[in-house]
Amino acid sequence: MKEIRFSEHSQIKIEILASHGITIKPEFIIETICSPDKLGRVFKVKNLM
């Protein structure tokens, strides 16, 4: 498996959540990416304009 690295943007989002009292550890995010509870289809939406 490839190494999972967090972008600066994702680190800022984690900090914002923490400032609102929602603590999410990077280990939790990595575990969720590696073993999600559910896999679903991704639907692409065409830009109609």
Stockholm file with secondary structure:
# STOCKHOLM 1.0

chainA/1-49         MKEIRFSEHSQIKIEILASHGITIKPEFIIETICSPDKLGRVFKVKNLM
#=GR chainA/1-49 SS CCCCCCCHHHHHHHHHHHHTTCCCCHHHHHHHHHSCSCCCCCCCCCCCC
#=GC SS_cons        CCCCCCCHHHHHHHHHHHHTTCCCCHHHHHHHHHSCSCCCCCCCCCCCC
//
